[in-house]
Amino acid sequence: MNSQMKITMDNKFFNFFKPFFDYIDSGELFRKPYGWLYAVIAVLNLLFPLFVLYFAIAEKMFSYMPGKYIFVFILVWIILAAAGWFSFQLWWNRKPKVENLTKDSDEFVGIPVFSHLIQTAGEWLGSYIAIVGCLVSLIASLILGAEAGALSQIPGVGFMLSASFAGIVLMPLYGFIIIGLSRFVAEQARALASIANNTKK
């Protein structure tokens, strides 16, 4: 009776979806999409400076801006382009790491992968705000002074211009806090998952 039941359960009809179930259990369902997400974010960061340039041209900003504003915009755009290249490399570098973060034998796979996303996002956002915010505030304050707010309509840099000279100090501080908090949260979650996986073994 048991032998007959085993033969029945081994039938392809009862195991038609088994490859999909094994795929979920292996953790690939979590690792692969996160890898795709990292790739998309990397490409978007690379394209963002081009969007800013397109926005400026579409809004005909160069036709009514005084010369010093155009000069500042060019400097700001170069900073954004460099930050975009940095951001692209950061996310692209982390992509294979998140895809190989856990093993098929690990029971807890969602937490390590999501914690890696939190840490990477924190490193990216913190570094972006610290570097871009500091440099943009410095350039705008030195060249434009109180008139820096006139460039606030530029996507991605408006909130940095309002801080003026204070932004030179505050933006790196904000960036450091973001990186520290995101890493703390990510490491706490990763530690719990590691303890749980090792306990299971």
C-alpha beads as a LAMMPS data file, in Angstrom:
LAMMPS data file: protein, C-alpha beads

201 atoms
200 bonds

1 atom types
1 bond types

-500.0 500.0 xlo xhi
-500.0 500.0 ylo yhi
-500.0 500.0 zlo zhi

Masses

1 110.0

Atoms # bond

1 1 1 0.000 0.000 0.000
2 1 1 2.771 2.412 0.977
3 1 1 4.784 1.441 -2.089
4 1 1 1.790 2.046 -4.332
5 1 1 1.178 5.447 -2.692
6 1 1 4.837 6.400 -3.193
7 1 1 4.644 5.489 -6.879
8 1 1 1.494 7.588 -7.190
9 1 1 3.095 10.596 -5.477
10 1 1 6.167 10.309 -7.713
11 1 1 3.939 10.679 -10.738
12 1 1 4.619 13.799 -12.834
13 1 1 1.056 14.958 -12.288
14 1 1 1.712 15.413 -8.564
15 1 1 5.151 16.962 -9.108
16 1 1 4.376 19.256 -12.014
17 1 1 5.102 22.415 -10.002
18 1 1 7.933 20.928 -7.932
19 1 1 10.688 22.761 -9.914
20 1 1 9.007 26.063 -9.085
21 1 1 8.712 25.130 -5.408
22 1 1 12.393 24.134 -5.365
23 1 1 13.235 27.454 -7.026
24 1 1 11.447 29.343 -4.241
25 1 1 13.109 27.262 -1.521
26 1 1 16.576 27.845 -3.013
27 1 1 16.277 31.606 -2.523
28 1 1 16.781 32.404 -6.207
29 1 1 13.350 34.035 -6.243
30 1 1 14.758 36.705 -3.915
31 1 1 18.329 37.002 -5.142
32 1 1 17.773 37.325 -8.890
33 1 1 15.082 40.056 -8.842
34 1 1 17.198 42.069 -6.416
35 1 1 20.079 41.760 -8.843
36 1 1 17.835 43.109 -11.612
37 1 1 16.713 45.935 -9.309
38 1 1 20.342 46.888 -8.627
39 1 1 21.025 46.958 -12.369
40 1 1 17.991 49.194 -13.035
41 1 1 18.984 51.624 -10.263
42 1 1 22.546 51.703 -11.598
43 1 1 21.371 52.607 -15.106
44 1 1 18.923 55.231 -13.801
45 1 1 21.749 56.910 -11.895
46 1 1 23.808 56.970 -15.060
47 1 1 20.946 58.541 -17.018
48 1 1 19.953 61.109 -14.380
49 1 1 22.540 63.767 -15.417
50 1 1 21.286 63.464 -18.996
51 1 1 17.742 64.028 -17.756
52 1 1 18.882 67.168 -15.907
53 1 1 20.521 68.464 -19.083
54 1 1 17.406 67.674 -21.114
55 1 1 15.270 69.454 -18.496
56 1 1 17.434 72.568 -18.685
57 1 1 17.274 72.625 -22.491
58 1 1 13.525 71.909 -22.597
59 1 1 12.853 74.706 -20.103
60 1 1 15.130 76.997 -22.131
61 1 1 17.051 77.895 -18.997
62 1 1 20.109 78.966 -20.963
63 1 1 18.136 81.585 -22.901
64 1 1 17.246 83.708 -19.872
65 1 1 20.035 82.887 -17.395
66 1 1 22.846 85.404 -16.840
67 1 1 26.356 84.186 -17.637
68 1 1 27.324 83.364 -14.062
69 1 1 24.236 81.170 -13.623
70 1 1 25.093 79.227 -16.751
71 1 1 28.648 78.797 -15.476
72 1 1 27.362 77.490 -12.129
73 1 1 24.927 75.166 -13.894
74 1 1 27.761 73.687 -15.953
75 1 1 29.828 73.092 -12.817
76 1 1 26.828 71.569 -11.029
77 1 1 26.097 69.348 -14.029
78 1 1 29.702 68.080 -14.056
79 1 1 29.313 67.219 -10.362
80 1 1 26.036 65.404 -11.089
81 1 1 27.651 63.503 -13.968
82 1 1 30.533 62.406 -11.729
83 1 1 28.074 61.445 -8.980
84 1 1 26.008 59.514 -11.535
85 1 1 29.071 57.552 -12.634
86 1 1 29.985 56.881 -8.986
87 1 1 26.418 55.760 -8.216
88 1 1 26.333 53.496 -11.273
89 1 1 29.553 51.784 -10.220
90 1 1 28.337 51.384 -6.627
91 1 1 25.086 49.651 -7.563
92 1 1 26.692 47.623 -10.368
93 1 1 29.470 46.483 -8.032
94 1 1 26.929 45.341 -5.417
95 1 1 24.785 43.470 -7.983
96 1 1 26.768 40.182 -8.081
97 1 1 27.234 40.332 -4.300
98 1 1 23.512 40.360 -3.577
99 1 1 22.963 37.544 -6.081
100 1 1 25.464 35.335 -4.225
101 1 1 24.652 36.516 -0.711
102 1 1 22.949 33.340 0.505
103 1 1 23.273 29.619 -0.160
104 1 1 20.566 27.254 -1.340
105 1 1 20.740 25.490 2.018
106 1 1 19.960 28.657 4.000
107 1 1 16.454 28.788 5.412
108 1 1 16.437 32.552 5.930
109 1 1 17.195 34.227 2.606
110 1 1 14.856 37.223 2.469
111 1 1 16.372 39.074 5.448
112 1 1 20.030 39.050 4.266
113 1 1 19.057 40.160 0.762
114 1 1 16.782 42.965 1.970
115 1 1 19.370 44.107 4.532
116 1 1 21.927 44.315 1.722
117 1 1 19.526 46.577 -0.183
118 1 1 19.122 48.822 2.882
119 1 1 22.888 49.078 3.345
120 1 1 23.595 49.752 -0.333
121 1 1 20.810 52.340 -0.597
122 1 1 22.113 54.059 2.539
123 1 1 25.685 54.112 1.231
124 1 1 24.504 55.516 -2.085
125 1 1 22.168 58.177 -0.689
126 1 1 24.545 59.199 2.090
127 1 1 27.509 59.510 -0.265
128 1 1 25.419 61.384 -2.843
129 1 1 24.144 63.920 -0.327
130 1 1 27.546 64.346 1.331
131 1 1 29.594 64.829 -1.849
132 1 1 27.115 66.494 -4.206
133 1 1 25.503 68.560 -1.457
134 1 1 28.800 69.866 -0.147
135 1 1 30.238 70.739 -3.575
136 1 1 27.031 72.283 -4.911
137 1 1 26.607 74.378 -1.759
138 1 1 30.233 75.480 -1.972
139 1 1 30.088 76.490 -5.647
140 1 1 26.696 78.164 -5.411
141 1 1 27.622 80.057 -2.259
142 1 1 30.962 81.303 -3.591
143 1 1 29.692 82.374 -6.998
144 1 1 26.015 83.208 -6.464
145 1 1 25.792 83.919 -2.740
146 1 1 22.226 84.821 -1.711
147 1 1 21.076 84.345 -5.319
148 1 1 21.775 80.604 -5.191
149 1 1 18.080 79.870 -4.760
150 1 1 17.535 80.825 -8.393
151 1 1 18.844 77.385 -9.386
152 1 1 16.487 75.561 -7.029
153 1 1 14.348 74.389 -9.967
154 1 1 17.133 72.076 -11.168
155 1 1 16.085 68.473 -10.343
156 1 1 18.193 66.795 -7.683
157 1 1 20.024 69.871 -6.382
158 1 1 17.336 72.328 -5.285
159 1 1 17.208 71.226 -1.653
160 1 1 21.011 71.526 -1.417
161 1 1 21.123 75.132 -2.584
162 1 1 18.849 76.439 0.146
163 1 1 21.401 75.623 2.834
164 1 1 23.996 78.049 1.413
165 1 1 27.293 77.990 3.360
166 1 1 25.708 75.822 6.062
167 1 1 25.334 73.081 3.463
168 1 1 29.106 72.769 3.178
169 1 1 29.137 71.371 6.713
170 1 1 25.606 70.001 7.070
171 1 1 25.448 67.920 3.878
172 1 1 28.473 65.725 4.749
173 1 1 27.042 65.356 8.260
174 1 1 23.658 64.294 6.914
175 1 1 25.356 61.849 4.562
176 1 1 27.407 60.308 7.360
177 1 1 24.315 59.873 9.531
178 1 1 22.404 58.192 6.682
179 1 1 25.276 55.785 5.963
180 1 1 25.703 54.975 9.659
181 1 1 22.002 54.365 10.322
182 1 1 21.468 52.241 7.218
183 1 1 24.490 50.101 8.012
184 1 1 23.377 49.678 11.630
185 1 1 19.891 48.524 10.583
186 1 1 21.296 46.236 7.868
187 1 1 23.868 44.625 10.182
188 1 1 21.264 43.999 12.870
189 1 1 18.990 42.230 10.402
190 1 1 21.900 40.294 8.877
191 1 1 23.122 39.187 12.302
192 1 1 19.702 37.780 13.195
193 1 1 19.511 35.871 9.916
194 1 1 23.055 34.525 10.342
195 1 1 22.336 33.322 13.871
196 1 1 19.108 31.657 12.719
197 1 1 20.808 29.913 9.757
198 1 1 23.742 28.700 11.894
199 1 1 21.386 27.482 14.636
200 1 1 19.466 25.443 12.075
201 1 1 22.690 23.774 10.930

Bonds

1 1 1 2
2 1 2 3
3 1 3 4
4 1 4 5
5 1 5 6
6 1 6 7
7 1 7 8
8 1 8 9
9 1 9 10
10 1 10 11
11 1 11 12
12 1 12 13
13 1 13 14
14 1 14 15
15 1 15 16
16 1 16 17
17 1 17 18
18 1 18 19
19 1 19 20
20 1 20 21
21 1 21 22
22 1 22 23
23 1 23 24
24 1 24 25
25 1 25 26
26 1 26 27
27 1 27 28
28 1 28 29
29 1 29 30
30 1 30 31
31 1 31 32
32 1 32 33
33 1 33 34
34 1 34 35
35 1 35 36
36 1 36 37
37 1 37 38
38 1 38 39
39 1 39 40
40 1 40 41
41 1 41 42
42 1 42 43
43 1 43 44
44 1 44 45
45 1 45 46
46 1 46 47
47 1 47 48
48 1 48 49
49 1 49 50
50 1 50 51
51 1 51 52
52 1 52 53
53 1 53 54
54 1 54 55
55 1 55 56
56 1 56 57
57 1 57 58
58 1 58 59
59 1 59 60
60 1 60 61
61 1 61 62
62 1 62 63
63 1 63 64
64 1 64 65
65 1 65 66
66 1 66 67
67 1 67 68
68 1 68 69
69 1 69 70
70 1 70 71
71 1 71 72
72 1 72 73
73 1 73 74
74 1 74 75
75 1 75 76
76 1 76 77
77 1 77 78
78 1 78 79
79 1 79 80
80 1 80 81
81 1 81 82
82 1 82 83
83 1 83 84
84 1 84 85
85 1 85 86
86 1 86 87
87 1 87 88
88 1 88 89
89 1 89 90
90 1 90 91
91 1 91 92
92 1 92 93
93 1 93 94
94 1 94 95
95 1 95 96
96 1 96 97
97 1 97 98
98 1 98 99
99 1 99 100
100 1 100 101
101 1 101 102
102 1 102 103
103 1 103 104
104 1 104 105
105 1 105 106
106 1 106 107
107 1 107 108
108 1 108 109
109 1 109 110
110 1 110 111
111 1 111 112
112 1 112 113
113 1 113 114
114 1 114 115
115 1 115 116
116 1 116 117
117 1 117 118
118 1 118 119
119 1 119 120
120 1 120 121
121 1 121 122
122 1 122 123
123 1 123 124
124 1 124 125
125 1 125 126
126 1 126 127
127 1 127 128
128 1 128 129
129 1 129 130
130 1 130 131
131 1 131 132
132 1 132 133
133 1 133 134
134 1 134 135
135 1 135 136
136 1 136 137
137 1 137 138
138 1 138 139
139 1 139 140
140 1 140 141
141 1 141 142
142 1 142 143
143 1 143 144
144 1 144 145
145 1 145 146
146 1 146 147
147 1 147 148
148 1 148 149
149 1 149 150
150 1 150 151
151 1 151 152
152 1 152 153
153 1 153 154
154 1 154 155
155 1 155 156
156 1 156 157
157 1 157 158
158 1 158 159
159 1 159 160
160 1 160 161
161 1 161 162
162 1 162 163
163 1 163 164
164 1 164 165
165 1 165 166
166 1 166 167
167 1 167 168
168 1 168 169
169 1 169 170
170 1 170 171
171 1 171 172
172 1 172 173
173 1 173 174
174 1 174 175
175 1 175 176
176 1 176 177
177 1 177 178
178 1 178 179
179 1 179 180
180 1 180 181
181 1 181 182
182 1 182 183
183 1 183 184
184 1 184 185
185 1 185 186
186 1 186 187
187 1 187 188
188 1 188 189
189 1 189 190
190 1 190 191
191 1 191 192
192 1 192 193
193 1 193 194
194 1 194 195
195 1 195 196
196 1 196 197
197 1 197 198
198 1 198 199
199 1 199 200
200 1 200 201
